[in-house]
Amino acid sequence: MSESTVARITAVDTYDVRFPTSRELDGSDAMNPDPDYSAAYVVLRTSAGGHEGHGFTFTIGRGNDVQVAAIDALRGYVVGRSVAELCADPGSLYRDLIGDSQLRWLGPEKGVMHMAIGAVVNAVWDLAAKREGKPLWQFLADAEPEWLVSQVDFRHISDDLTPDQALELLRKGKEGAAERAAELLRAGYPAYTTGPGWLGYSDEKLIRLAKQAVADGFTQIKLKVGADLADDIRRCRTARETVGPDIRIAIDANQRWDVAEAIEWTKALAEFDPYWIEEPTSPDDILGHAAIRSGVHPVKVATGEHVQNRVVFKQLLQAEAIDFLQLDATRVAGVNENLAILLLAARFGVPVCPHAGGVGLCELVQHFSMFDYVALSGSTEGRAIEFADHLHEHFLDPARIDGGRYVAPTAPGFSAAMYQESIDTYRFPDGAFWVADRAERETQA
């Protein structure tokens, strides 16, 4: 085949997409009181007859333009690559981007550039799964263990996870995988909801949404805490009286506390039987999490949405600092690094309960949990995917809940594609919504 007829990446298009969620205090918590859920969104255009790869990084408003600029800086690494070669080995791009010495200096492997790499790498996996005609979870579950191991970067984690150990885990995960895939398609995957618990919501709204969550089949809800102890006691009491003793209530401090404060505050809420305390302190403080876990027992500790790479996750696991690992689809460098994190969790026997409180995150993380169930851990015990009921209508293949469980996606890809109309409407600052919003504010002024 001639050079001219090989399908290639022809363009990397980026968009600054922002939704005005702060107007209703959706997503509000002790550290982020006014988030505007946003996506630094990327589309890989190809000459391959309509195939495209979609990806994004989640932010909460200001600074989304900086994240878009970081993705733009990666364009030269992607345009011109063979689609077939890229999809046959997404790790080739991951290795090129992570291995670039000048890009690494901006991290290394953390922060805005690392997240930009994740957006582009995720878009490649979306493209690869689409070309195979499979949802990403199935694409991963059907893959040969040797190939999956080739996609993982074992640098800095091989002291507790070697390629041979990963291969053994994945080979074992293949046993019974077909039966688990059928069960997943039949029954879905457990979910819990953060919907009732945003910090800015009134008690009346909390009660209404908590009752609705139970009626919808959820067996766990989550409340944001950490701004004011008296308010937290009142809200936890209200929630517990509303849902009764059999529904789990998790609490989430969003990194608000120092170590001693986290222990004291969590103990003050213990009478309401919290299932876990999430992000009690800085996500970089491994030993702090270990101290908190010891200090708040039997309340469990969960963290991960702001953990910046596989190395920090390794140390959290080594230090026995967490009971639940909350990976995030867009915080690290995409599918390749999340495969490493899933393998680490399986190696240590720690359940993965992904973070999904943001635009598009429910759509993405469901694929990781479903792959983990079908072809790695083989279990849903102690596991649930977060669900936040915001902004799903903007996605071509939105996350769906039935009876408190995620319905397994069947459409090919990573469920990342947004409607072009939504992008055009909420593109910042020149999308139709934001233009009209500025005009209205100027009129009122």
Secondary structure, 3 states (H helix, E strand, C coil): CCHHHCCEEEEEEEEEEECCHHHHCCCCCCCCCCCCCEEEEEEEEECCCCCEEEEEEEECCCCHHHHHHHHHCCHHHHCCCEHHHHHHCHHHHHHHHHHCHHHHCCCCCCHHHHHHHHHHHHHHHHHHHHHHCCEHHHHHHHCCHHHHHHCCCCCCCCCCCCHHHHHHHHHHHCCCHHHHHHHHHHHCEEEEEEEEECCCCCHHHHHHHHHHHHHCCCCEEEEECCCCHHHHHHHHHHHHHHHCCCCEEEEECCCCCCHHHHHHHHHHCHHHCEEEEECCCCCCCHHHHHHHHHHHCCCEEEECCCCCCHHHHHHHHHCCCCCEECCCCCCCCCHHHHHHHHHHHHHHCCCECCCCCCCCHHHHHHHHHHHHHHHCCCCCCCCCEEECCCCHHHECCCCCEECCEECCCCCCECCCCECHHHHHHHECCCCHHHHHHHHHHHHHC
